[in-house]
Amino acid sequence: MGLNELLSLPATVNITTAARALGIGRDKAYELVRAGAFPVRLLSLGSTVRVPTAELWKVLGVRPESG
């Protein structure tokens, strides 16, 4: 995933999108989620799990420009 695509993500993303940004596969991402070892804080919303994009940026060292 390129920087422009990363910066255009919505406020939260699903595990598959976060995995792509981190450069890991979907199966590995879900394995890490189940093990409680996913490298980014997760938001559990019932049966849905979301990843805050700002947290993803932080882990990746991305600093979006403030307008």
C-alpha positions in Angstrom: 0.0 0.0 0.0 1.4 3.3 -1.0 1.6 6.4 1.2 -1.2 8.2 -0.6 -3.5 5.3 -0.2 -2.6 4.9 3.4 -3.3 8.6 4.1 -6.7 8.4 2.4 -8.0 5.6 4.6 -11.1 6.2 6.6 -11.0 6.7 10.4 -11.1 2.9 11.0 -10.4 0.0 8.7 -11.0 -3.8 8.8 -8.3 -6.3 9.6 -7.7 -7.2 6.0 -6.9 -3.6 5.0 -4.7 -3.1 8.1 -2.8 -6.3 7.2 -2.2 -5.0 3.7 -0.9 -1.7 5.1 1.4 -3.7 7.5 2.6 -5.9 4.7 1.3 -9.2 6.2 -1.3 -11.6 4.8 -4.9 -11.9 5.9 -4.4 -15.3 7.5 -1.4 -14.1 9.5 -3.3 -11.0 10.6 -6.2 -13.0 12.0 -3.8 -15.4 13.6 -2.3 -12.4 15.4 -5.7 -11.1 16.4 -6.7 -14.5 17.9 -3.4 -14.6 19.8 -3.8 -11.1 21.1 -0.6 -10.1 19.3 -1.8 -7.8 16.5 0.6 -4.8 16.5 -2.1 -2.2 16.5 -4.9 -1.5 19.0 -8.2 -3.1 18.0 -11.7 -1.8 18.5 -14.2 -4.7 19.2 -17.7 -3.6 18.2 -19.8 -6.7 18.8 -18.7 -9.3 16.3 -16.9 -6.7 14.3 -13.2 -5.7 14.8 -11.9 -2.5 13.5 -8.4 -0.9 13.5 -8.1 2.9 14.1 -6.3 4.4 11.2 -4.4 6.9 13.4 -3.0 3.9 15.4 -2.0 2.2 12.2 -0.2 5.4 11.0 1.6 5.6 14.3 2.9 2.0 14.1 4.0 2.6 10.5 5.7 6.0 11.4 3.4 8.0 9.1 2.7 11.5 10.1 -0.1 13.1 8.1 0.3 16.8 7.5 -2.0 19.0 9.6 -3.9 21.5 7.6 
